[in-house]
Amino acid sequence: MEFCPKCGNLMVPVRKHEKTVLKCRACGYELEKTQVDYKISHHVGESKHVITSKVSEEAGKSLRRSEEREMLQEYYEVFLETFSEEESGSEESS
């Protein structure tokens, strides 16, 4: 990591005429370097992780009654049949 000798801001590697130079984004100062071993890495701390959704079952209630489960099973089977028909139709047209 290098800093600009003019303004003190961070210099970043930039490709210019098939060469890599360090350039200050604030003042535009450029410095040609012979060594081009730059690596950019990011670390996300545990405090930055976000839970986007969470599913939980309410205490004392069953997840679904048997009738609801049967109905959902039928919907799922119809979905799979429709999906496979659409997939086979798109393969034939390709």
Jmol script that loads the backbone (N, CA, C; Angstrom):
load data "model"
ATOM      1  N   MET A   1       0.846  -1.156   0.000  1.00  0.00           N
ATOM      2  CA  MET A   1       0.000   0.000   0.000  1.00  0.00           C
ATOM      3  C   MET A   1       0.901   1.231   0.000  1.00  0.00           C
ATOM      4  N   GLU A   2       0.584   2.136  -0.911  1.00  0.00           N
ATOM      5  CA  GLU A   2       1.375   3.353  -0.982  1.00  0.00           C
ATOM      6  C   GLU A   2       0.463   4.569  -0.960  1.00  0.00           C
ATOM      7  N   PHE A   3       1.012   5.671  -0.486  1.00  0.00           N
ATOM      8  CA  PHE A   3       0.258   6.903  -0.381  1.00  0.00           C
ATOM      9  C   PHE A   3       0.885   7.976  -1.257  1.00  0.00           C
ATOM     10  N   CYS A   4       0.071   8.881  -1.748  1.00  0.00           N
ATOM     11  CA  CYS A   4       0.503   9.947  -2.646  1.00  0.00           C
ATOM     12  C   CYS A   4       1.465  10.887  -1.924  1.00  0.00           C
ATOM     13  N   PRO A   5       2.641  11.167  -2.527  1.00  0.00           N
ATOM     14  CA  PRO A   5       3.574  12.096  -1.888  1.00  0.00           C
ATOM     15  C   PRO A   5       3.078  13.545  -1.919  1.00  0.00           C
ATOM     16  N   LYS A   6       2.123  13.864  -2.809  1.00  0.00           N
ATOM     17  CA  LYS A   6       1.602  15.232  -2.897  1.00  0.00           C
ATOM     18  C   LYS A   6       0.513  15.511  -1.858  1.00  0.00           C
ATOM     19  N   CYS A   7      -0.517  14.642  -1.827  1.00  0.00           N
ATOM     20  CA  CYS A   7      -1.672  14.929  -0.969  1.00  0.00           C
ATOM     21  C   CYS A   7      -1.890  13.919   0.152  1.00  0.00           C
ATOM     22  N   GLY A   8      -1.192  12.775   0.110  1.00  0.00           N
ATOM     23  CA  GLY A   8      -1.292  11.801   1.188  1.00  0.00           C
ATOM     24  C   GLY A   8      -2.425  10.800   1.057  1.00  0.00           C
ATOM     25  N   ASN A   9      -3.188  10.854  -0.041  1.00  0.00           N
ATOM     26  CA  ASN A   9      -4.276   9.887  -0.241  1.00  0.00           C
ATOM     27  C   ASN A   9      -3.732   8.560  -0.746  1.00  0.00           C
ATOM     28  N   LEU A  10      -4.546   7.530  -0.654  1.00  0.00           N
ATOM     29  CA  LEU A  10      -4.176   6.191  -1.092  1.00  0.00           C
ATOM     30  C   LEU A  10      -4.024   6.145  -2.610  1.00  0.00           C
ATOM     31  N   MET A  11      -2.966   5.494  -3.094  1.00  0.00           N
ATOM     32  CA  MET A  11      -2.751   5.335  -4.526  1.00  0.00           C
ATOM     33  C   MET A  11      -3.212   3.936  -4.924  1.00  0.00           C
ATOM     34  N   VAL A  12      -3.893   3.855  -6.071  1.00  0.00           N
ATOM     35  CA  VAL A  12      -4.437   2.587  -6.536  1.00  0.00           C
ATOM     36  C   VAL A  12      -3.775   2.182  -7.850  1.00  0.00           C
ATOM     37  N   PRO A  13      -3.618   0.870  -8.096  1.00  0.00           N
ATOM     38  CA  PRO A  13      -3.022   0.428  -9.358  1.00  0.00           C
ATOM     39  C   PRO A  13      -3.997   0.612 -10.524  1.00  0.00           C
ATOM     40  N   VAL A  14      -3.468   1.125 -11.655  1.00  0.00           N
ATOM     41  CA  VAL A  14      -4.261   1.384 -12.855  1.00  0.00           C
ATOM     42  C   VAL A  14      -3.457   0.933 -14.067  1.00  0.00           C
ATOM     43  N   ARG A  15      -4.131   0.303 -15.064  1.00  0.00           N
ATOM     44  CA  ARG A  15      -3.458  -0.097 -16.303  1.00  0.00           C
ATOM     45  C   ARG A  15      -3.369   1.124 -17.216  1.00  0.00           C
ATOM     46  N   LYS A  16      -2.153   1.410 -17.740  1.00  0.00           N
ATOM     47  CA  LYS A  16      -1.955   2.538 -18.634  1.00  0.00           C
ATOM     48  C   LYS A  16      -0.892   2.152 -19.653  1.00  0.00           C
ATOM     49  N   HIS A  17      -1.256   2.084 -20.925  1.00  0.00           N
ATOM     50  CA  HIS A  17      -0.322   1.737 -22.005  1.00  0.00           C
ATOM     51  C   HIS A  17       0.413   0.430 -21.714  1.00  0.00           C
ATOM     52  N   GLU A  18      -0.345  -0.641 -21.419  1.00  0.00           N
ATOM     53  CA  GLU A  18       0.221  -1.974 -21.163  1.00  0.00           C
ATOM     54  C   GLU A  18       1.113  -2.024 -19.924  1.00  0.00           C
ATOM     55  N   LYS A  19       1.083  -1.005 -19.085  1.00  0.00           N
ATOM     56  CA  LYS A  19       1.864  -0.994 -17.846  1.00  0.00           C
ATOM     57  C   LYS A  19       0.915  -0.732 -16.683  1.00  0.00           C
ATOM     58  N   THR A  20       1.339  -1.106 -15.507  1.00  0.00           N
ATOM     59  CA  THR A  20       0.574  -0.817 -14.308  1.00  0.00           C
ATOM     60  C   THR A  20       1.251   0.329 -13.573  1.00  0.00           C
ATOM     61  N   VAL A  21       0.482   1.377 -13.310  1.00  0.00           N
ATOM     62  CA  VAL A  21       1.007   2.523 -12.571  1.00  0.00           C
ATOM     63  C   VAL A  21       0.132   2.747 -11.353  1.00  0.00           C
ATOM     64  N   LEU A  22       0.706   3.389 -10.346  1.00  0.00           N
ATOM     65  CA  LEU A  22      -0.080   3.777  -9.178  1.00  0.00           C
ATOM     66  C   LEU A  22      -0.585   5.189  -9.408  1.00  0.00           C
ATOM     67  N   LYS A  23      -1.880   5.398  -9.181  1.00  0.00           N
ATOM     68  CA  LYS A  23      -2.473   6.705  -9.440  1.00  0.00           C
ATOM     69  C   LYS A  23      -3.266   7.163  -8.222  1.00  0.00           C
ATOM     70  N   CYS A  24      -3.112   8.427  -7.902  1.00  0.00           N
ATOM     71  CA  CYS A  24      -3.880   9.035  -6.814  1.00  0.00           C
ATOM     72  C   CYS A  24      -5.214   9.483  -7.381  1.00  0.00           C
ATOM     73  N   ARG A  25      -6.298   9.044  -6.791  1.00  0.00           N
ATOM     74  CA  ARG A  25      -7.623   9.421  -7.285  1.00  0.00           C
ATOM     75  C   ARG A  25      -7.984  10.850  -6.904  1.00  0.00           C
ATOM     76  N   ALA A  26      -7.311  11.406  -5.918  1.00  0.00           N
ATOM     77  CA  ALA A  26      -7.643  12.750  -5.476  1.00  0.00           C
ATOM     78  C   ALA A  26      -6.988  13.812  -6.365  1.00  0.00           C
ATOM     79  N   CYS A  27      -5.663  13.718  -6.568  1.00  0.00           N
ATOM     80  CA  CYS A  27      -4.963  14.770  -7.304  1.00  0.00           C
ATOM     81  C   CYS A  27      -4.471  14.336  -8.675  1.00  0.00           C
ATOM     82  N   GLY A  28      -4.504  13.026  -8.991  1.00  0.00           N
ATOM     83  CA  GLY A  28      -4.094  12.550 -10.305  1.00  0.00           C
ATOM     84  C   GLY A  28      -2.621  12.221 -10.437  1.00  0.00           C
ATOM     85  N   TYR A  29      -1.854  12.334  -9.379  1.00  0.00           N
ATOM     86  CA  TYR A  29      -0.424  12.026  -9.421  1.00  0.00           C
ATOM     87  C   TYR A  29      -0.225  10.552  -9.780  1.00  0.00           C
ATOM     88  N   GLU A  30       0.735  10.280 -10.682  1.00  0.00           N
ATOM     89  CA  GLU A  30       1.001   8.909 -11.103  1.00  0.00           C
ATOM     90  C   GLU A  30       2.433   8.535 -10.801  1.00  0.00           C
ATOM     91  N   LEU A  31       2.625   7.270 -10.422  1.00  0.00           N
ATOM     92  CA  LEU A  31       3.946   6.752 -10.100  1.00  0.00           C
ATOM     93  C   LEU A  31       4.086   5.403 -10.771  1.00  0.00           C
ATOM     94  N   GLU A  32       5.098   5.262 -11.646  1.00  0.00           N
ATOM     95  CA  GLU A  32       5.309   3.991 -12.332  1.00  0.00           C
ATOM     96  C   GLU A  32       6.087   3.062 -11.419  1.00  0.00           C
ATOM     97  N   LYS A  33       5.588   1.843 -11.277  1.00  0.00           N
ATOM     98  CA  LYS A  33       6.246   0.850 -10.425  1.00  0.00           C
ATOM     99  C   LYS A  33       6.739  -0.295 -11.296  1.00  0.00           C
ATOM    100  N   THR A  34       7.891  -0.848 -10.958  1.00  0.00           N
ATOM    101  CA  THR A  34       8.414  -1.988 -11.705  1.00  0.00           C
ATOM    102  C   THR A  34       7.819  -3.293 -11.205  1.00  0.00           C
ATOM    103  N   GLN A  35       7.493  -3.365  -9.941  1.00  0.00           N
ATOM    104  CA  GLN A  35       6.904  -4.574  -9.369  1.00  0.00           C
ATOM    105  C   GLN A  35       5.387  -4.442  -9.405  1.00  0.00           C
ATOM    106  N   VAL A  36       4.709  -5.456  -9.952  1.00  0.00           N
ATOM    107  CA  VAL A  36       3.252  -5.399 -10.088  1.00  0.00           C
ATOM    108  C   VAL A  36       2.584  -6.569  -9.382  1.00  0.00           C
ATOM    109  N   ASP A  37       2.916  -6.799  -8.152  1.00  0.00           N
ATOM    110  CA  ASP A  37       2.304  -7.866  -7.359  1.00  0.00           C
ATOM    111  C   ASP A  37       1.288  -7.248  -6.412  1.00  0.00           C
ATOM    112  N   TYR A  38       0.102  -6.957  -6.945  1.00  0.00           N
ATOM    113  CA  TYR A  38      -0.957  -6.377  -6.139  1.00  0.00           C
ATOM    114  C   TYR A  38      -2.059  -7.395  -5.969  1.00  0.00           C
ATOM    115  N   LYS A  39      -2.612  -7.432  -4.797  1.00  0.00           N
ATOM    116  CA  LYS A  39      -3.690  -8.361  -4.506  1.00  0.00           C
ATOM    117  C   LYS A  39      -4.759  -7.605  -3.731  1.00  0.00           C
ATOM    118  N   ILE A  40      -5.990  -7.696  -4.194  1.00  0.00           N
ATOM    119  CA  ILE A  40      -7.107  -7.059  -3.503  1.00  0.00           C
ATOM    120  C   ILE A  40      -7.876  -8.148  -2.784  1.00  0.00           C
ATOM    121  N   SER A  41      -8.113  -7.963  -1.501  1.00  0.00           N
ATOM    122  CA  SER A  41      -8.882  -8.939  -0.742  1.00  0.00           C
ATOM    123  C   SER A  41      -9.874  -8.212   0.153  1.00  0.00           C
ATOM    124  N   HIS A  42     -10.968  -8.897   0.422  1.00  0.00           N
ATOM    125  CA  HIS A  42     -12.025  -8.341   1.260  1.00  0.00           C
ATOM    126  C   HIS A  42     -12.326  -9.320   2.385  1.00  0.00           C
ATOM    127  N   HIS A  43     -12.533  -8.799   3.565  1.00  0.00           N
ATOM    128  CA  HIS A  43     -12.907  -9.631   4.699  1.00  0.00           C
ATOM    129  C   HIS A  43     -14.192  -9.060   5.286  1.00  0.00           C
ATOM    130  N   VAL A  44     -15.194  -9.919   5.402  1.00  0.00           N
ATOM    131  CA  VAL A  44     -16.464  -9.508   5.990  1.00  0.00           C
ATOM    132  C   VAL A  44     -16.526 -10.077   7.392  1.00  0.00           C
ATOM    133  N   GLY A  45     -16.607  -9.207   8.376  1.00  0.00           N
ATOM    134  CA  GLY A  45     -16.652  -9.630   9.766  1.00  0.00           C
ATOM    135  C   GLY A  45     -17.995 -10.237  10.137  1.00  0.00           C
ATOM    136  N   GLU A  46     -17.999 -10.996  11.213  1.00  0.00           N
ATOM    137  CA  GLU A  46     -19.229 -11.641  11.684  1.00  0.00           C
ATOM    138  C   GLU A  46     -20.319 -10.619  11.999  1.00  0.00           C
ATOM    139  N   SER A  47     -19.951  -9.437  12.441  1.00  0.00           N
ATOM    140  CA  SER A  47     -20.946  -8.422  12.797  1.00  0.00           C
ATOM    141  C   SER A  47     -21.650  -7.858  11.565  1.00  0.00           C
ATOM    142  N   LYS A  48     -21.103  -8.078  10.365  1.00  0.00           N
ATOM    143  CA  LYS A  48     -21.688  -7.549   9.134  1.00  0.00           C
ATOM    144  C   LYS A  48     -22.665  -8.513   8.478  1.00  0.00           C
ATOM    145  N   HIS A  49     -22.730  -9.772   8.924  1.00  0.00           N
ATOM    146  CA  HIS A  49     -23.637 -10.750   8.337  1.00  0.00           C
ATOM    147  C   HIS A  49     -25.072 -10.371   8.676  1.00  0.00           C
ATOM    148  N   VAL A  50     -25.963 -10.542   7.698  1.00  0.00           N
ATOM    149  CA  VAL A  50     -27.368 -10.175   7.876  1.00  0.00           C
ATOM    150  C   VAL A  50     -28.232 -11.397   7.594  1.00  0.00           C
ATOM    151  N   ILE A  51     -29.148 -11.679   8.486  1.00  0.00           N
ATOM    152  CA  ILE A  51     -30.109 -12.756   8.270  1.00  0.00           C
ATOM    153  C   ILE A  51     -31.274 -12.144   7.513  1.00  0.00           C
ATOM    154  N   THR A  52     -31.558 -12.655   6.318  1.00  0.00           N
ATOM    155  CA  THR A  52     -32.601 -12.057   5.502  1.00  0.00           C
ATOM    156  C   THR A  52     -33.983 -12.628   5.789  1.00  0.00           C
ATOM    157  N   SER A  53     -34.046 -13.861   6.217  1.00  0.00           N
ATOM    158  CA  SER A  53     -35.337 -14.430   6.569  1.00  0.00           C
ATOM    159  C   SER A  53     -35.129 -15.563   7.566  1.00  0.00           C
ATOM    160  N   LYS A  54     -36.159 -15.795   8.349  1.00  0.00           N
ATOM    161  CA  LYS A  54     -36.075 -16.849   9.339  1.00  0.00           C
ATOM    162  C   LYS A  54     -37.455 -17.475   9.476  1.00  0.00           C
ATOM    163  N   VAL A  55     -37.520 -18.790   9.361  1.00  0.00           N
ATOM    164  CA  VAL A  55     -38.784 -19.506   9.455  1.00  0.00           C
ATOM    165  C   VAL A  55     -38.797 -20.267  10.764  1.00  0.00           C
ATOM    166  N   SER A  56     -39.890 -20.122  11.489  1.00  0.00           N
ATOM    167  CA  SER A  56     -40.001 -20.861  12.739  1.00  0.00           C
ATOM    168  C   SER A  56     -41.451 -21.311  12.918  1.00  0.00           C
ATOM    169  N   GLU A  57     -41.630 -22.388  13.632  1.00  0.00           N
ATOM    170  CA  GLU A  57     -42.946 -22.943  13.878  1.00  0.00           C
ATOM    171  C   GLU A  57     -43.443 -22.418  15.223  1.00  0.00           C
ATOM    172  N   GLU A  58     -44.697 -21.998  15.247  1.00  0.00           N
ATOM    173  CA  GLU A  58     -45.261 -21.514  16.496  1.00  0.00           C
ATOM    174  C   GLU A  58     -45.438 -22.676  17.457  1.00  0.00           C
ATOM    175  N   ALA A  59     -45.187 -22.411  18.713  1.00  0.00           N
ATOM    176  CA  ALA A  59     -45.290 -23.460  19.729  1.00  0.00           C
ATOM    177  C   ALA A  59     -46.744 -23.912  19.863  1.00  0.00           C
ATOM    178  N   GLY A  60     -46.939 -25.243  19.941  1.00  0.00           N
ATOM    179  CA  GLY A  60     -48.265 -25.790  20.179  1.00  0.00           C
ATOM    180  C   GLY A  60     -49.098 -26.021  18.936  1.00  0.00           C
ATOM    181  N   LYS A  61     -48.656 -25.554  17.750  1.00  0.00           N
ATOM    182  CA  LYS A  61     -49.424 -25.757  16.526  1.00  0.00           C
ATOM    183  C   LYS A  61     -48.682 -26.730  15.626  1.00  0.00           C
ATOM    184  N   SER A  62     -49.455 -27.614  14.993  1.00  0.00           N
ATOM    185  CA  SER A  62     -48.818 -28.526  14.042  1.00  0.00           C
ATOM    186  C   SER A  62     -48.511 -27.744  12.772  1.00  0.00           C
ATOM    187  N   LEU A  63     -47.540 -28.214  12.019  1.00  0.00           N
ATOM    188  CA  LEU A  63     -47.125 -27.496  10.824  1.00  0.00           C
ATOM    189  C   LEU A  63     -48.262 -27.408   9.815  1.00  0.00           C
ATOM    190  N   ARG A  64     -48.899 -28.512   9.505  1.00  0.00           N
ATOM    191  CA  ARG A  64     -50.048 -28.519   8.599  1.00  0.00           C
ATOM    192  C   ARG A  64     -50.907 -29.739   8.908  1.00  0.00           C
ATOM    193  N   ARG A  65     -52.175 -29.580   8.674  1.00  0.00           N
ATOM    194  CA  ARG A  65     -53.056 -30.728   8.836  1.00  0.00           C
ATOM    195  C   ARG A  65     -52.870 -31.680   7.668  1.00  0.00           C
ATOM    196  N   SER A  66     -53.322 -32.898   7.807  1.00  0.00           N
ATOM    197  CA  SER A  66     -53.121 -33.907   6.759  1.00  0.00           C
ATOM    198  C   SER A  66     -53.789 -33.509   5.449  1.00  0.00           C
ATOM    199  N   GLU A  67     -54.967 -32.878   5.506  1.00  0.00           N
ATOM    200  CA  GLU A  67     -55.649 -32.436   4.284  1.00  0.00           C
ATOM    201  C   GLU A  67     -54.802 -31.403   3.540  1.00  0.00           C
ATOM    202  N   GLU A  68     -54.224 -30.469   4.286  1.00  0.00           N
ATOM    203  CA  GLU A  68     -53.391 -29.447   3.669  1.00  0.00           C
ATOM    204  C   GLU A  68     -52.149 -30.071   3.039  1.00  0.00           C
ATOM    205  N   ARG A  69     -51.585 -31.056   3.723  1.00  0.00           N
ATOM    206  CA  ARG A  69     -50.406 -31.736   3.185  1.00  0.00           C
ATOM    207  C   ARG A  69     -50.726 -32.458   1.881  1.00  0.00           C
ATOM    208  N   GLU A  70     -51.871 -33.132   1.825  1.00  0.00           N
ATOM    209  CA  GLU A  70     -52.277 -33.836   0.617  1.00  0.00           C
ATOM    210  C   GLU A  70     -52.487 -32.857  -0.539  1.00  0.00           C
ATOM    211  N   MET A  71     -53.150 -31.732  -0.253  1.00  0.00           N
ATOM    212  CA  MET A  71     -53.390 -30.728  -1.275  1.00  0.00           C
ATOM    213  C   MET A  71     -52.059 -30.156  -1.798  1.00  0.00           C
ATOM    214  N   LEU A  72     -51.139 -29.880  -0.907  1.00  0.00           N
ATOM    215  CA  LEU A  72     -49.834 -29.374  -1.316  1.00  0.00           C
ATOM    216  C   LEU A  72     -49.067 -30.401  -2.137  1.00  0.00           C
ATOM    217  N   GLN A  73     -49.187 -31.677  -1.787  1.00  0.00           N
ATOM    218  CA  GLN A  73     -48.543 -32.747  -2.544  1.00  0.00           C
ATOM    219  C   GLN A  73     -49.088 -32.787  -3.968  1.00  0.00           C
ATOM    220  N   GLU A  74     -50.406 -32.631  -4.113  1.00  0.00           N
ATOM    221  CA  GLU A  74     -51.024 -32.628  -5.448  1.00  0.00           C
ATOM    222  C   GLU A  74     -50.534 -31.422  -6.252  1.00  0.00           C
ATOM    223  N   TYR A  75     -50.500 -30.232  -5.642  1.00  0.00           N
ATOM    224  CA  TYR A  75     -49.999 -29.047  -6.331  1.00  0.00           C
ATOM    225  C   TYR A  75     -48.556 -29.243  -6.786  1.00  0.00           C
ATOM    226  N   TYR A  76     -47.773 -29.860  -5.945  1.00  0.00           N
ATOM    227  CA  TYR A  76     -46.364 -30.092  -6.267  1.00  0.00           C
ATOM    228  C   TYR A  76     -46.225 -31.036  -7.453  1.00  0.00           C
ATOM    229  N   GLU A  77     -47.019 -32.090  -7.473  1.00  0.00           N
ATOM    230  CA  GLU A  77     -46.976 -33.044  -8.578  1.00  0.00           C
ATOM    231  C   GLU A  77     -47.390 -32.384  -9.887  1.00  0.00           C
ATOM    232  N   VAL A  78     -48.446 -31.554  -9.841  1.00  0.00           N
ATOM    233  CA  VAL A  78     -48.883 -30.836 -11.044  1.00  0.00           C
ATOM    234  C   VAL A  78     -47.774 -29.888 -11.512  1.00  0.00           C
ATOM    235  N   PHE A  79     -47.152 -29.223 -10.578  1.00  0.00           N
ATOM    236  CA  PHE A  79     -46.043 -28.326 -10.924  1.00  0.00           C
ATOM    237  C   PHE A  79     -44.922 -29.087 -11.618  1.00  0.00           C
ATOM    238  N   LEU A  80     -44.538 -30.230 -11.069  1.00  0.00           N
ATOM    239  CA  LEU A  80     -43.461 -31.015 -11.669  1.00  0.00           C
ATOM    240  C   LEU A  80     -43.813 -31.478 -13.072  1.00  0.00           C
ATOM    241  N   GLU A  81     -45.060 -31.905 -13.279  1.00  0.00           N
ATOM    242  CA  GLU A  81     -45.485 -32.328 -14.606  1.00  0.00           C
ATOM    243  C   GLU A  81     -45.429 -31.173 -15.598  1.00  0.00           C
ATOM    244  N   THR A  82     -45.951 -30.019 -15.195  1.00  0.00           N
ATOM    245  CA  THR A  82     -45.956 -28.845 -16.063  1.00  0.00           C
ATOM    246  C   THR A  82     -44.530 -28.402 -16.373  1.00  0.00           C
ATOM    247  N   PHE A  83     -43.694 -28.417 -15.377  1.00  0.00           N
ATOM    248  CA  PHE A  83     -42.299 -28.009 -15.549  1.00  0.00           C
ATOM    249  C   PHE A  83     -41.573 -28.929 -16.521  1.00  0.00           C
ATOM    250  N   SER A  84     -41.773 -30.238 -16.368  1.00  0.00           N
ATOM    251  CA  SER A  84     -41.094 -31.186 -17.258  1.00  0.00           C
ATOM    252  C   SER A  84     -41.610 -31.054 -18.690  1.00  0.00           C
ATOM    253  N   GLU A  85     -42.908 -30.772 -18.872  1.00  0.00           N
ATOM    254  CA  GLU A  85     -43.456 -30.558 -20.213  1.00  0.00           C
ATOM    255  C   GLU A  85     -42.853 -29.317 -20.855  1.00  0.00           C
ATOM    256  N   GLU A  86     -42.725 -28.234 -20.088  1.00  0.00           N
ATOM    257  CA  GLU A  86     -42.135 -27.006 -20.609  1.00  0.00           C
ATOM    258  C   GLU A  86     -40.667 -27.216 -20.958  1.00  0.00           C
ATOM    259  N   GLU A  87     -39.951 -27.963 -20.131  1.00  0.00           N
ATOM    260  CA  GLU A  87     -38.534 -28.233 -20.389  1.00  0.00           C
ATOM    261  C   GLU A  87     -38.374 -29.047 -21.662  1.00  0.00           C
ATOM    262  N   SER A  88     -39.196 -30.075 -21.825  1.00  0.00           N
ATOM    263  CA  SER A  88     -39.077 -30.909 -23.027  1.00  0.00           C
ATOM    264  C   SER A  88     -39.500 -30.122 -24.256  1.00  0.00           C
ATOM    265  N   GLY A  89     -40.449 -29.196 -24.138  1.00  0.00           N
ATOM    266  CA  GLY A  89     -40.860 -28.369 -25.255  1.00  0.00           C
ATOM    267  C   GLY A  89     -39.783 -27.377 -25.649  1.00  0.00           C
ATOM    268  N   SER A  90     -39.054 -26.833 -24.700  1.00  0.00           N
ATOM    269  CA  SER A  90     -37.992 -25.877 -25.012  1.00  0.00           C
ATOM    270  C   SER A  90     -36.783 -26.576 -25.612  1.00  0.00           C
ATOM    271  N   GLU A  91     -36.545 -27.844 -25.269  1.00  0.00           N
ATOM    272  CA  GLU A  91     -35.432 -28.591 -25.849  1.00  0.00           C
ATOM    273  C   GLU A  91     -35.718 -28.927 -27.310  1.00  0.00           C
ATOM    274  N   GLU A  92     -36.977 -29.202 -27.635  1.00  0.00           N
ATOM    275  CA  GLU A  92     -37.351 -29.537 -29.005  1.00  0.00           C
ATOM    276  C   GLU A  92     -37.229 -28.337 -29.916  1.00  0.00           C
ATOM    277  N   SER A  93     -37.531 -27.140 -29.405  1.00  0.00           N
ATOM    278  CA  SER A  93     -37.462 -25.935 -30.223  1.00  0.00           C
ATOM    279  C   SER A  93     -36.041 -25.439 -30.405  1.00  0.00           C
ATOM    280  N   SER A  94     -35.102 -25.921 -29.589  1.00  0.00           N
ATOM    281  CA  SER A  94     -33.706 -25.475 -29.709  1.00  0.00           C
ATOM    282  C   SER A  94     -32.974 -26.143 -30.827  1.00  0.00           C
TER     283      SER A  94
END
end "model"
wireframe off; spacefill off
backbone 0.3
color backbone group
